[in-house]
Every structure is written in structure tokens, then in C-alpha cells.
Amino acid sequence: MAPERLYLFDTTLRDGAQTNGVDFTLGDKLTIAKMLDDLGIDYVEGGYPGANPTDTQLFAEDRNLGATFTAFGMTRRPGRSTSNDPGLAALLEAKADAICFVAKSWDYHVRVALETTPEENLASIRDSVAAAVAKGREVLLDCEHFFDGYKANPQFALACAKAAYDQGARWVVLCDTNGGALPHEVETIVGEVVKVIPGDHVGIHAHNDTEQAVANSLAAVRAGARQIQGTLNGLGERCGNANLVSIIPTLKLKPEFADRFETGVSDAQLKSLAHASHTLDEMLNRAPNRHAPYVGESAFATKAGIHASAIMKDPATYEHVSPDRVGNRRRLLVSDQAGRSNVLAELERIGLKVDKDDARITRLLEVLKEREAIGYAYEAADASFELLARRVLGKVPNYFDVEKFDVNVEQRDNAVGQRVTVSLAVVKVKVDGETLISAAEGNGPVNALDLALRKDLGKYQSYINGLELTDYRVRILNGGTEAVTRVLIESQDESGERWTTVGVSPNIIDASFQALMDSIIYKLVRSGAPA
């Protein structure tokens, strides 16, 4: 039997934009829309034309997407006609392939929020859908608060959904707007809806206020819904929306769904999922969630030695799917809890072939445990571990020497009389016998040191031009005046590759310098820079 088609609807640019701290520019929206299209998403909801200048401009021009680009807005207001509602007019005039109306489907909201009658609410749905269909638009109706409304008054909630379907809506979308429904409730209620409206016209829009938006979406599919709405990385107001980054691989890789359904996401596109997730985080200037299912840095990370030993024999022993299928990779963490299996596996991954009985492995384990005992954390710093391993194995060139550095912090009045704090760093390095001195100002001592260190490395400068610091984390390991500080620095190069380095010292500048040095040297090693 041929698989049924499931449709994916992304609302990152509309519902996701309601996330606290998220503010997309027009350029952001265009970039994300293209990324979603490349991923194979069927519908991309761009926003609310007429509600703000960005969305109005977005829908004023064509975007050349394969996905169905969708405008969002309300049904006609109570007491107005479809020809006398500015909001509805803006929707009908927008350059969009589809229109997604939102309407109340809970009689409580109709009375309290809209202050109108159930009959007028139903008429508003019918009139708005009919007007959009007449304009040649594909139409969706988001039945707001549907599950709460159904539990309170199933006849009215169903009447709202049926009114849209009867007027030609392609999709009637059942919304768990407050995010409080549970999977068994969603499955039962959707099962009742598809007795009235064919399931291939029913969608699910779940919020994550009980951490079950993904489960609720899958429950709706099991009950007969054939469209899933969600956002990249679960963006959305309050606790977020259903996370498509978790839903898509589940649909593609879990037999219960993969054997019955197909989506617009190909196997090749699925491999770009982790990249898409991390790209969005980068655009939002936030670190990716390392514990995110499927795409997080820790999603396929193993710390216990006994687990690593089993994974080396057969990854399926501790992995529910293969990480490369979603664009991720396996990580066998190296720490003072790890055994030879973890170390050997990690050495193999980074391309260091060492016999399992090589005495240097024992020495590497000893050094590793000694350094972690004083505060180093190599399970969180893959690049520093690689350099440590290469040094124990004698395989790190001496590219350059830092003869000295100096960091000063000064508070003064600037040219316009404002009191400012300025950091200045000076670094003296020797490359091939040539002494190079660089200075830089930064918004803090570590930033200034980073800029000065990377300002001029002679013949190695071209290898690090694309290097940038993307995250900086500090942890105080013990209290008192002699507190030891651990610094973790995440870096990225021009190809998008990320790595983390670590430094430990009672002096935060010294700890930061260690991590910065490791980052630069790691980049040189990975780039094959000549010694």
C-alpha cells in the first residue's frame, strides 16, 4: 500500500516570532524562508500582512519559493462585512499562495474575548473563507483553543471547523493554543473530528506548555490528522510550539510513521536538519541547545566507558538512530570516568591511528585524569582534548611562541564626556624567528586579548582570518580568595565548523588565554598549516 502524505507547516516566522527576545528583520525572514524551503517544508507561514511594516513588506513582493508561502490573519471582525474589513482586505491583497485565518472555536472566548454571539462567529468564518477561496487562495483555518473548546462545548467547536471545511478550506487546523492538552485527549478528540471532516483536511497546531507539543502532534497523526504545524527549535510564545526539528526525524526514521507516511523532506534534506537548527540559533545570537534531541551536541554523546566499548562494537547498542542521518555525529566523551574505549574511539574519530596496546594510551589516560582533577573538563572541550592527545603522541607542531602579553583595563572619559571602561591588550609573538607585536582594544580584557592575539600571526594569518569566538563561559570551581576558574570558549570558522577549548587557572585572564591559544592552534592543525 502506498504511503499517505503528511504535510509540514512551519510557523517560525509568525508564531515563532512571538518568542521573548526574538525580533526578525525582513532579511532574516527571507533567509529563514529559503532555508525552510531547502529543507523540504510544504508550507511556510511568513507573518501577518498589515500588522507591522516588516510583514507588510514581506508580502509585497514575490519570494520564488517552492513551498506554499502563507499569510496569517483574522477572519472578518464581528459586525463588519468582508468588503468593509481592512484586515481582511490586507490578507486578500497580500502576495501569498495561501491564507491561514485564525478564529475562535471556544464559545467562552466568543463571549468574553470577542463579545459577540456564536452565530456571528460562525458567519465570520464562513464569509472569510468564502472570500479567500473566491480570490483563488488556498485557505486554512486555525481553530484557536479548539481542544479546550471541544471539552467545554463539542458541538460548537465542531461547528466552527465544519463551517470552514464546507466553504472550501483546504485545511482545518486544530489548535491547542494554551498548550494544556495531553496526548490521550488529543488523540481522542482528533479521532472524533475526522468522523466529520476527512483527515487529509485536518491539521494539528500544538503549544508546549506541558512539554508535550511533539507528543500531541504525533498523537493527532495517529488519530487521522495529516498536517502538522510547528517551528524550528520549538520557538514560540511562552513555552514554545511543537518542535519540527524533533518531529521531522521521528516521522522519517521511526517505523510506526516512516512505514505509513511520507513527507516532503527527502533523506538528503534530512541530513541538513542539524545545520538548519544551528543556523537559526546563530541568527538569533544564541548558543545551540546541546541537549536537543537528534541535533544537539549531546544527542549522541556517550561518557561511560562500558557504553563506549559497546558502541565501538555496534553503535545500535546505545543509539536509537544513526546520527549522520540528521547531520549530527557520534561523540564519545573523554573524562576521568572514561576508559580506554572512549579514548581509542575518539582518537580514531579525529584520525589518530594508535594501537590499542600502545603504552602512550596509558600515559594519555593518566595525564587526562591528572588535569581533570585540577579542573579541566575535556568532555566539554573536544578541541582541547584533541590537542592534548596529539601532544602526548608527539604530533602538534610548534607554530609560534607567545613571548609575553599584557592586558590593561582603564576607566576614563571619552571624547563626548561619557565615563567608559576600555581594555587594551598587547601581545608579543615570535613566528619563524620574527618578532611580531600586536595591540587591540576590546569591550573587556578577554575580548581585547583575543583580538590582539589574532591580529598578526605572520605566515599563519590567512589560516585564521575566518576564526571567530562564538561563546564564552566561566565557572568558578571553588570558593575563597584562591578560587580556580575554568573557561570554556566555543569558536567557529568560515566553514561553520565549531569547536570548544578549555583553560583553567586561578587567574581568569590566564585561563582565557589558554583556551584562546588552544582554539587558534586547533584551527591551524585542522587546516594543515605548515610548521
C-alpha positions as CSV (number, residue, x, y, z in Angstrom):
1,M,0.0,0.0,0.0
2,A,1.3,3.4,-1.0
3,P,2.3,5.6,2.0
4,E,0.0,8.5,2.9
5,R,1.2,12.1,2.5
6,L,1.9,14.1,5.7
7,Y,2.2,17.9,5.2
8,L,4.6,20.0,7.3
9,F,3.6,23.6,8.0
10,D,6.3,25.9,9.6
11,T,5.2,29.0,11.5
12,T,8.7,30.0,12.8
13,L,8.4,33.4,11.1
14,R,4.9,34.1,12.6
15,D,4.3,32.2,15.8
16,G,8.0,31.7,16.4
17,A,8.5,35.5,16.2
18,Q,6.3,35.7,19.4
19,T,9.3,34.2,21.3
20,N,10.6,36.6,24.0
21,G,13.7,38.2,22.7
22,V,13.2,37.2,19.0
23,D,12.8,40.0,16.5
24,F,13.2,39.0,12.9
25,T,14.2,41.6,10.3
26,L,13.0,41.4,6.7
27,G,16.3,39.9,5.7
28,D,16.1,37.3,8.5
29,K,12.7,36.2,7.3
30,L,13.8,35.9,3.7
31,T,16.8,33.8,4.7
32,I,14.9,31.5,7.0
33,A,12.1,31.1,4.4
34,K,14.7,29.9,1.9
35,M,16.3,27.6,4.5
36,L,12.9,26.0,5.2
37,D,12.2,25.6,1.5
38,D,15.5,23.9,1.0
39,L,14.7,21.6,3.9
40,G,11.5,20.4,2.2
41,I,8.8,22.1,4.3
42,D,5.5,22.2,2.5
43,Y,4.1,25.5,4.0
44,V,6.0,28.5,5.2
45,E,3.9,31.0,7.2
46,G,5.6,34.3,6.7
47,G,3.6,36.6,9.1
48,Y,0.7,38.9,9.4
49,P,0.5,41.4,6.4
50,G,-0.8,44.8,7.6
51,A,0.1,44.2,11.2
52,N,3.7,45.6,11.0
53,P,5.9,47.2,8.3
54,T,8.2,44.1,8.1
55,D,5.4,41.7,7.4
56,T,3.7,44.1,5.0
57,Q,6.9,44.5,3.0
58,L,7.5,40.7,3.1
59,F,4.1,40.1,1.4
60,A,4.5,42.9,-1.1
61,E,6.9,41.0,-3.4
62,D,7.4,37.5,-4.8
63,R,9.8,35.2,-3.0
64,N,10.4,32.4,-5.5
65,L,9.9,29.6,-3.1
66,G,8.8,26.0,-3.9
67,A,6.9,25.9,-0.5
68,T,3.4,27.3,-0.2
69,F,4.0,30.8,1.2
70,T,1.2,31.6,3.7
71,A,-0.2,34.8,5.1
72,F,-1.8,34.8,8.5
73,G,-4.6,37.0,9.8
74,M,-8.0,37.1,11.5
75,T,-11.4,36.4,10.0
76,R,-13.6,39.4,9.4
77,R,-14.5,41.3,12.6
78,P,-17.9,40.9,14.1
79,G,-20.3,43.4,12.7
80,R,-18.3,44.1,9.5
81,S,-18.7,42.7,6.0
82,T,-15.9,41.1,4.1
83,S,-15.8,44.1,1.8
84,N,-15.5,46.5,4.8
85,D,-12.7,45.0,6.9
86,P,-9.2,46.5,6.4
87,G,-7.5,43.5,8.0
88,L,-9.2,41.0,5.7
89,A,-8.5,43.3,2.7
90,A,-4.8,43.3,3.5
91,L,-4.8,39.5,3.6
92,L,-6.6,39.2,0.3
93,E,-4.2,41.7,-1.3
94,A,-1.0,40.1,0.0
95,K,1.2,38.2,-2.4
96,A,0.7,34.8,-0.8
97,D,-0.1,31.4,-2.1
98,A,-2.3,30.6,0.9
99,I,-4.1,32.4,3.7
100,C,-4.4,31.0,7.2
101,F,-7.2,32.6,9.1
102,V,-7.5,32.3,12.9
103,A,-10.9,32.1,14.5
104,K,-12.3,31.3,17.9
105,S,-13.7,27.8,18.4
106,W,-14.3,28.0,22.2
107,D,-17.7,29.6,23.0
108,Y,-16.2,31.0,26.2
109,H,-13.8,33.1,24.1
110,V,-16.5,34.1,21.7
111,R,-18.5,35.6,24.6
112,V,-15.6,37.0,26.6
113,A,-12.9,38.0,24.2
114,L,-14.9,38.8,21.0
115,E,-18.1,39.9,22.9
116,T,-20.2,38.5,20.1
117,T,-22.6,35.6,19.5
118,P,-21.8,32.0,18.4
119,E,-23.9,32.6,15.3
120,E,-21.9,35.7,14.3
121,N,-18.6,33.9,14.9
122,L,-19.7,31.1,12.6
123,A,-20.8,33.6,10.0
124,S,-17.4,35.3,10.2
125,I,-15.7,32.0,9.5
126,R,-17.9,31.2,6.5
127,D,-17.7,34.6,5.0
128,S,-13.9,35.0,5.3
129,V,-13.1,31.5,3.9
130,A,-15.5,32.1,1.0
131,A,-13.9,35.4,0.2
132,A,-10.4,34.0,0.1
133,V,-11.5,31.0,-2.0
134,A,-13.1,33.4,-4.4
135,K,-9.8,35.1,-4.8
136,G,-8.2,31.8,-5.7
137,R,-6.2,31.4,-2.5
138,E,-5.7,28.1,-0.7
139,V,-7.3,28.5,2.7
140,L,-6.5,27.2,6.1
141,L,-8.4,27.9,9.3
142,D,-6.6,27.8,12.7
143,C,-9.4,26.8,15.2
144,E,-8.0,28.7,18.2
145,H,-8.4,27.0,21.6
146,F,-10.0,24.0,19.8
147,F,-9.3,21.4,22.4
148,D,-10.4,23.5,25.4
149,G,-13.4,24.5,23.3
150,Y,-14.2,20.9,22.4
151,K,-14.1,19.8,26.0
152,A,-16.4,22.7,27.0
153,N,-18.8,22.5,24.1
154,P,-18.0,19.9,21.4
155,Q,-21.0,20.8,19.2
156,F,-19.8,24.5,18.8
157,A,-16.1,23.6,18.3
158,L,-17.0,21.1,15.6
159,A,-19.4,23.6,14.0
160,C,-16.6,26.1,13.7
161,A,-14.3,23.6,12.0
162,K,-17.1,22.3,9.8
163,A,-18.1,25.8,8.7
164,A,-14.6,26.4,7.2
165,Y,-14.4,23.0,5.6
166,D,-17.9,23.4,4.0
167,Q,-16.8,26.8,2.5
168,G,-13.8,25.2,0.8
169,A,-10.9,25.5,3.3
170,R,-8.1,23.1,2.3
171,W,-7.1,22.6,5.9
172,V,-8.9,22.9,9.2
173,V,-6.2,23.1,11.9
174,L,-7.0,22.1,15.5
175,C,-5.0,24.4,17.9
176,D,-4.0,23.6,21.4
177,T,-3.5,27.3,22.0
178,N,-3.0,27.2,25.8
179,G,-0.7,24.1,25.5
180,G,-2.5,22.2,28.2
181,A,-4.0,19.2,26.3
182,L,-2.5,15.8,26.9
183,P,-1.7,13.2,24.2
184,H,-4.6,10.9,25.0
185,E,-7.0,13.8,24.9
186,V,-5.7,15.0,21.6
187,E,-5.9,11.5,20.1
188,T,-9.5,11.0,21.3
189,I,-10.7,14.4,20.1
190,V,-9.0,14.3,16.7
191,G,-10.5,10.9,16.3
192,E,-13.9,12.5,16.7
193,V,-13.2,15.4,14.3
194,V,-12.1,13.1,11.5
195,K,-15.5,11.4,11.6
196,V,-16.9,14.8,10.5
197,I,-14.0,16.2,8.4
198,P,-11.7,14.0,6.3
199,G,-8.4,13.5,8.0
200,D,-6.5,14.7,4.9
201,H,-8.1,18.1,5.6
202,V,-7.2,18.2,9.3
203,G,-4.1,19.7,10.9
204,I,-2.7,20.0,14.4
205,H,-1.1,23.1,16.0
206,A,0.3,22.3,19.4
207,H,1.9,24.5,22.0
208,N,4.4,23.2,24.5
209,D,3.2,24.4,27.9
210,T,3.2,20.8,29.3
211,E,6.3,19.8,27.4
212,Q,4.1,17.6,25.2
213,A,3.7,19.5,21.9
214,V,5.7,16.9,19.9
215,A,3.8,14.0,21.5
216,N,0.5,15.8,20.9
217,S,1.3,16.3,17.3
218,L,2.2,12.7,16.8
219,A,-1.0,11.6,18.7
220,A,-3.0,13.7,16.2
221,V,-1.4,12.0,13.3
222,R,-2.2,8.6,14.8
223,A,-5.8,9.7,15.1
224,G,-6.0,10.8,11.5
225,A,-4.7,14.4,11.1
226,R,-2.4,14.8,8.0
227,Q,-0.9,18.2,8.6
228,I,1.5,19.2,11.4
229,Q,2.2,22.8,12.3
230,G,5.3,23.7,14.3
231,T,8.5,25.8,14.4
232,L,12.2,25.3,14.1
233,N,13.8,24.6,17.5
234,G,10.3,24.9,19.1
235,L,10.3,28.7,19.0
236,G,7.0,30.3,20.1
237,E,5.5,32.4,22.9
238,R,5.5,31.2,26.5
239,C,7.0,27.7,26.3
240,G,7.1,27.5,22.5
241,N,5.4,25.5,19.8
242,A,5.8,21.9,18.6
243,N,9.4,21.4,17.5
244,L,9.7,20.4,13.9
245,V,13.4,19.6,14.4
246,S,12.2,16.7,16.6
247,I,9.1,15.8,14.7
248,I,10.6,15.5,11.2
249,P,13.2,12.9,12.0
250,T,10.7,11.0,14.1
251,L,8.4,10.8,11.1
252,K,11.2,9.8,8.8
253,L,13.1,7.4,11.0
254,K,10.6,5.7,13.3
255,P,8.9,2.7,11.6
256,E,5.5,3.4,13.0
257,F,5.4,6.6,11.0
258,A,8.0,6.0,8.3
259,D,6.3,2.9,7.0
260,R,2.9,4.6,6.8
261,F,3.6,8.1,5.7
262,E,5.8,10.2,3.5
263,T,6.7,13.9,3.9
264,G,8.3,16.5,1.6
265,V,11.7,16.0,3.3
266,S,14.0,13.7,1.4
267,D,16.7,11.6,3.1
268,A,19.3,14.0,1.7
269,Q,17.4,17.0,3.1
270,L,17.1,15.3,6.5
271,K,20.9,15.4,6.7
272,S,20.8,19.2,6.7
273,L,18.5,19.3,9.8
274,A,21.2,19.9,12.4
275,H,22.7,22.6,10.2
276,A,19.3,24.3,9.8
277,S,18.7,24.2,13.6
278,H,22.1,25.6,14.4
279,T,21.9,28.3,11.7
280,L,18.7,29.6,13.2
281,D,20.3,29.8,16.7
282,E,23.3,31.6,15.1
283,M,20.9,34.1,13.6
284,L,19.3,34.6,17.0
285,N,22.7,35.1,18.6
286,R,22.3,32.2,21.0
287,A,24.2,29.0,21.6
288,P,22.5,25.9,20.3
289,N,20.9,23.6,22.9
290,R,23.5,20.9,23.3
291,H,20.8,18.6,24.8
292,A,18.3,19.0,21.9
293,P,17.0,15.6,20.6
294,Y,18.5,14.5,17.3
295,V,20.6,17.6,16.6
296,G,22.2,18.6,19.9
297,E,25.8,18.2,20.6
298,S,25.0,15.7,23.4
299,A,22.3,13.9,21.5
300,F,24.7,11.1,20.5
301,A,27.3,11.6,23.2
302,T,28.4,8.8,25.5
303,K,30.5,9.3,28.6
304,A,30.6,5.9,30.3
305,G,33.4,3.6,29.2
306,I,31.3,0.5,29.2
307,H,28.8,2.2,26.8
308,A,31.6,3.4,24.5
309,S,33.0,-0.1,24.4
310,A,29.6,-1.4,23.2
311,I,29.2,1.4,20.7
312,M,32.5,0.6,19.1
313,K,31.3,-2.9,18.5
314,D,27.8,-1.8,17.3
315,P,26.5,1.7,17.5
316,A,22.9,0.4,17.7
317,T,23.6,-0.7,21.3
318,Y,23.2,2.8,22.6
319,E,21.9,4.9,19.6
320,H,18.2,4.9,18.6
321,V,19.0,6.2,15.1
322,S,22.3,6.8,13.2
323,P,23.4,10.4,13.9
324,D,24.6,11.1,10.4
325,R,21.1,10.7,9.1
326,V,20.1,14.1,10.7
327,G,23.5,15.7,10.1
328,N,24.9,15.1,13.6
329,R,27.8,12.9,14.7
330,R,28.7,10.5,17.4
331,R,30.7,11.8,20.4
332,L,32.5,9.5,22.8
333,L,33.3,11.9,25.7
334,V,36.6,11.7,27.3
335,S,36.7,12.4,31.1
336,D,38.1,11.0,34.3
337,Q,35.2,8.5,34.2
338,A,36.1,7.3,30.7
339,G,38.1,4.2,29.9
340,R,40.4,3.2,27.1
341,S,37.4,2.5,24.9
342,N,36.3,6.2,24.9
343,V,39.9,7.4,24.3
344,L,40.5,4.9,21.4
345,A,37.2,5.7,19.8
346,E,37.8,9.5,20.0
347,L,41.4,9.1,18.6
348,E,40.0,7.1,15.7
349,R,37.4,9.7,15.0
350,I,39.9,12.5,14.8
351,G,42.2,10.5,12.6
352,L,44.9,9.4,15.0
353,K,45.5,5.7,14.5
354,V,47.1,4.2,17.6
355,D,47.3,0.5,18.5
356,K,45.1,-0.3,21.5
357,D,48.1,-1.7,23.4
358,D,50.3,1.4,22.8
359,A,51.8,2.5,26.1
360,R,51.1,6.1,25.2
361,I,47.4,5.4,25.6
362,T,48.0,4.6,29.3
363,R,50.0,7.8,29.6
364,L,47.3,9.8,27.9
365,L,44.7,8.5,30.4
366,E,47.0,9.4,33.3
367,V,47.5,13.0,32.0
368,L,43.8,13.3,31.3
369,K,42.8,12.3,34.9
370,E,45.5,14.5,36.4
371,R,44.3,17.5,34.5
372,E,40.6,16.9,35.2
373,A,41.5,16.6,38.9
374,I,42.6,20.2,38.8
375,G,39.6,21.4,36.9
376,Y,39.9,20.8,33.2
377,A,36.8,19.4,31.5
378,Y,37.6,17.6,28.3
379,E,34.2,16.1,27.8
380,A,33.0,19.7,27.1
381,A,36.1,20.7,25.2
382,D,36.7,18.4,22.2
383,A,39.3,20.5,20.6
384,S,41.5,20.8,23.7
385,F,41.3,17.0,24.1
386,E,42.5,16.5,20.6
387,L,45.4,18.8,21.2
388,L,46.3,17.1,24.5
389,A,46.2,13.7,22.7
390,R,48.3,14.9,19.8
391,R,50.8,16.4,22.3
392,V,51.1,13.2,24.2
393,L,51.5,11.4,20.9
394,G,54.0,14.0,19.8
395,K,52.0,15.3,16.8
396,V,51.4,19.1,17.4
397,P,53.8,21.5,15.5
398,N,55.2,24.5,17.3
399,Y,53.7,27.1,15.1
400,F,54.6,30.2,17.1
401,D,55.6,31.3,20.6
402,V,53.9,33.9,22.7
403,E,56.8,35.7,24.4
404,K,54.5,37.8,26.6
405,F,51.2,39.6,26.7
406,D,49.9,42.5,28.7
407,V,46.3,43.4,29.4
408,N,45.2,46.7,31.0
409,V,41.7,47.9,32.0
410,E,41.2,51.7,32.2
411,Q,38.2,53.8,33.1
412,R,38.1,57.3,31.6
413,D,36.0,60.0,30.0
414,N,35.6,59.6,26.2
415,A,35.6,62.3,23.6
416,V,31.9,63.2,24.4
417,G,32.4,63.2,28.1
418,Q,30.9,59.8,28.8
419,R,32.5,57.6,31.5
420,V,33.7,54.4,29.8
421,T,35.8,51.3,30.7
422,V,38.3,50.3,28.0
423,S,40.5,47.2,27.8
424,L,43.8,47.2,25.9
425,A,45.9,44.1,25.2
426,V,49.4,43.9,23.8
427,V,50.7,40.5,22.6
428,K,54.3,39.7,21.5
429,V,54.7,36.6,19.4
430,K,57.6,35.0,17.6
431,V,57.0,33.3,14.2
432,D,59.9,31.8,12.3
433,G,62.3,33.9,14.3
434,E,60.4,37.1,13.6
435,T,59.0,39.1,16.5
436,L,55.5,40.5,16.0
437,I,53.8,42.9,18.4
438,S,50.0,43.5,18.2
439,A,47.7,45.6,20.2
440,A,43.9,45.8,20.3
441,E,41.1,47.4,22.3
442,G,38.1,45.4,23.4
443,N,34.9,45.6,25.4
444,G,36.6,43.5,28.0
445,P,40.1,42.2,28.8
446,V,39.4,38.8,27.2
447,N,37.9,40.3,24.1
448,A,40.9,42.6,23.8
449,L,43.4,39.7,24.3
450,D,41.5,37.6,21.7
451,L,41.6,40.5,19.1
452,A,45.3,41.2,19.7
453,L,46.3,37.5,19.6
454,R,44.6,37.0,16.3
455,K,45.7,40.3,14.7
456,D,49.0,39.3,13.2
457,L,50.4,35.8,13.2
458,G,52.6,36.3,10.2
459,K,52.5,33.5,7.7
460,Y,49.7,31.8,9.6
461,Q,47.3,34.8,9.5
462,S,45.5,33.6,6.4
463,Y,44.6,30.3,8.2
464,I,42.8,32.1,11.0
465,N,41.1,35.0,9.2
466,G,37.8,33.2,9.4
467,L,38.1,32.3,13.0
468,E,35.7,33.9,15.5
469,L,34.8,33.4,19.1
470,T,31.1,32.5,19.4
471,D,30.6,31.6,23.1
472,Y,32.5,32.3,26.3
473,R,31.6,30.5,29.6
474,V,33.2,30.9,33.0
475,R,32.8,28.7,36.0
476,I,34.4,29.2,39.5
477,L,35.5,25.8,40.7
478,N,36.0,26.6,44.4
479,G,35.5,29.5,46.8
480,G,37.8,31.9,48.6
481,T,40.5,34.2,47.5
482,E,42.4,31.4,45.7
483,A,39.4,30.3,43.6
484,V,40.2,28.3,40.5
485,T,38.5,29.4,37.3
486,R,37.5,27.3,34.3
487,V,37.0,29.0,31.0
488,L,35.3,27.3,28.0
489,I,35.5,29.0,24.6
490,E,33.5,28.0,21.6
491,S,34.9,29.0,18.3
492,Q,33.7,28.8,14.7
493,D,35.5,29.1,11.3
494,E,34.4,30.2,7.9
495,S,33.0,26.8,7.0
496,G,30.7,26.8,10.0
497,E,32.7,24.1,11.9
498,R,32.5,24.7,15.7
499,W,34.8,23.5,18.5
500,T,35.3,24.1,22.2
501,T,38.5,24.7,24.1
502,V,39.2,24.9,27.9
503,G,41.6,26.7,30.2
504,V,42.0,26.5,34.0
505,S,43.8,28.9,36.3
506,P,43.4,30.9,39.5
507,N,43.7,33.9,37.1
508,I,40.7,34.3,34.7
509,I,42.9,36.0,32.1
510,D,45.4,33.2,32.2
511,A,42.6,30.6,31.9
512,S,41.1,32.5,29.0
513,F,44.5,32.8,27.3
514,Q,45.0,29.0,27.5
515,A,41.6,28.4,25.8
516,L,42.2,31.1,23.2
517,M,45.6,29.6,22.3
518,D,44.1,26.1,22.0
519,S,41.4,27.4,19.7
520,I,44.0,29.0,17.3
521,I,46.3,26.0,17.3
522,Y,43.4,23.7,16.8
523,K,42.4,25.7,13.7
524,L,46.0,25.6,12.4
525,V,46.2,21.8,12.9
526,R,42.8,21.2,11.2
527,S,43.8,23.4,8.3
528,G,47.0,21.6,7.8
529,A,49.1,24.7,8.3
530,P,52.9,24.0,7.7
531,A,55.1,24.0,10.8
